[in-house]
Structures are given as structure tokens and as C-alpha cells.
Amino acid sequence: MIMASTQNVNRNAWVQLYEARRVPNEQEVRSPGRPPGVVPRRKVGLTLSQGEITELENWRERLSGLLNRSVSAGETLGILTRVCTNRYNRMDDAEDIQTLAELVERLIGEE
């Protein structure tokens, strides 16, 4: 009796699968093009030196390697910006900074 009910359950699963295949798929109606992203983003223009472009590309490649996926230049810039924000927020005496050199030294230390 147990054997018959197990066979019946398995047969029902196969029947359900077969019937699901025969149901015509309804096309989802949506506008053409790329679907909107979860996080709203906007395109901006930047003017970068060749050295800055090289650094950005090096970081993009590093992050892509670490995450095992392609990381865009925008994502890379976003990550680096957040790292700088975090370091800046950790500085106790940020208000006392007078020059760009001081800011860089406090953010990244002496080179």
C-alpha cells in the first residue's frame, strides 16, 4: 500500500511537470530596452588626467579580481569615494586642515 501511494505521488509530480510544459507562456509586457536599475544612477562627465585614468583602471581591475565579476568604472569610483569618506570621518582634526597636501597626508599618510 505504501509503495502504491509513493508511485502515485511520483506520477502526479511528473504529470504536473508535463502539464506545466504544455501551458503556453504569456509574454511579459514591458517597454523595450534595459530595465531600470534598483539604485537610481545618473551619467556624469569627468575630466581626468592619464595618471588618474590609469589609477582608476588599476582599481577597477583589482576590484573585479577580488569580486570575481566585472566591476564598472562607476562602481569603482563609488567604492573609492566611500573609502575616502570613511577615512575623512575618522579624522579628529579635519577642520584644522589648510591645504590639499595636508588633507592627502592625513587621509593616506606619507608616501
N, C-alpha and C positions, 0 to 999 in steps of 0.2 A: 504494500500500500504506500509506504514512504517512497519507494522507488518510482511508482507511478506519478505521485504528486511532484517529485523533483523533475521528472521528464516533462510534465505538463508546464511547470514554471519555465523551464528552459525553452520549450517550444513556444510559449507565449512571448518570451523575450525576442526570439527570432522572428516571430510573426510581427511583432510590433516594429522591429527594425526594418523588416521588409516593407511594411505599410508606410513607414516614415519615408522610405526612399521613393515611394510612388506618389507622395503628396507633392504637387508642383510648388516649386519655390516662388514665393512672391518677391518681386524686385522691390528693394527698399528705395523709396523716392527721396532723393536728395539733390541738392544743386551740384553742378559739375565742379571739379577742382579739388584741391586739398581741403580736408575737413578742418574746421577751426581748432586751434590748439587749446589745451586745458589751461595753460597760463598765457594770458594775452601778452603779445610781444609787438614791438614796432621797429621798423627799419630805421637806422640812423646812419649818418655818414661820418667817417672819421678820416683825419689826415694823419698818417703815421710815417715815421722815418723808416728806412730799410732795416735799421737795427731793431726798432720796435716791432716791425712785422716779423722779423726773424725770431725774436723772443716769444712773441705770441704763437707763432707756428711751432716752436720748440715745446712750449707748454701744452699746446693742443695735442701734439704727438705723445707727450708724456701721459697726459690725462687719458687719452684714447687707449694707450697701452695698459694703464692701471685699471681702467674700467672695462677693458675687452670689448669696446664698441667705438664707433666713430663719434668724436666729440666735435661739435661745431666751434668756429671761432667765437660766435656769440656766447655759447655756453662757457668757453674758456675764459673769456673776458669777464663774464658774470661771476665765475668762481674766484678768479684772481681779485676782483673788486671786493667781494665779500671777505676774502682773507685780509685785504688791506683794512677794511672797515673794522674787522675784529681786532687786528693789531692796534689800530688807532684807538679803539675804545679801551684797550688795556693800558694805554699810556696815562700816567697820573698827571703829567705836566704838559699836556698837549697845548694848552692855552699860552704857554710861555715860548712856543716855537716862533722864530722870527724869519727864518729863511727856508728855502726849498732843501738846501743841503742839510739843515738841522732836522727837518721832517724826515727825509730819507734815512739819515743816520739813526734816528730814533725808531723808525719802522723796521729797518732791515739790519741795523748795526753797521759797524765799519767794514768796508770791503778790504 
